[in-house]
């Protein structure tokens, strides 16, 4: 096991509830209202310190900054890279297309409705090299004096950036992906070089099937997904696999999800990605059964799975015994040393998103920690 612990560790996917004053400031920034940079930076630093403390109190072992500095896990790149301008992208969610009233509710979410996804209209390059360094500094400052098993910072994958920001500049998808990979490489490397695990968010490898590539066959999608992984591996070439983890996601929204590509059809491609750790949705009703995939698929040497054992869209607080059962299913199939307990997705994917009440979020994370303790007794004794 990468962390050398004799117990099941806990973590989560990335975004966590933001304080109200920070939400207001981030909304203003996204809407073009002048925001005093120093004041916003101070708000972010305070929010990171608070969210790290709450994670530790909830019993989370591998913590992060809650993505406090970002309007969302993907769209933040428009503020850090050149080449993005013009009109926002439009999306067709295949599962929601069949349920228009539900679609109105999903896309009317205060955070989702404010997101800005301009097109790529010029060469992509790093515009703000200091931004990831500020994230690193904020997290390290918050970790001072805290007892944790480790820390991570999230970064958007080349593929998910290509999903949210349409290409109006590069000759083809491959050229676009590798241009993004080159521009994101410094952020990935800065995080890893700091000693913090870099988490690459890769919804493009799952959600991309029913949004970006809905018109392709499964085989054609697999070819595109392979190209996405190739671009990611190119960007991560200098980072040791154990210093990186990746997150698969079918979309963090309360929809039918009946068009989701099955895990069994993409897991082999995901395993070719460089990161040693892979997290994925495993608790929600559409993907809760897919632990059985590992009855047929062997976990490659050096890989660790981080299945979601708590949902990110439900205010139900999972019973610790259910959490322990979910952990045990994976541990029995891939080995106890190869499992870390996680959440299906983030709890604040977009600034202003609040599908789960903030107080419930912390109760769910505490339930996950208790479930991990129960599972540890089962597999290690004591």
ABEGO torsion letter per residue (X at the ends): XAAGBABBBBBBAGBBBBBAAAAAAAAAAAAGBBBBAAAAAAAAAAAAAAAAAAAAAAGBABBBAGGAABABAAAAAAAABBGBBEBBBBBBBAAAAABAAAAAAAAABAAAAABBBBBBABBBBBABAAAAAAAAAAAAAAABGBBBAEBBBBBBBAAAAAAABBBAABABAAAAAAAAAAAAAAAAAAAAAAGBBBBBBBAAAAAAAAAAAAABBAAAAAAAAAAAAAAAAAAAAABBAAABBBBBBAEBBBBAGAABBBAAAAAAAAAABABABBBBBAABAAAAAAAAAAAABBBBBGBBBBBBABBAABABBBBAAAAAAAAAAAAAAAEAAABBBBBABBABABBGBBABBAAAAAAAAAAAAAAAAAAAAAAAEX
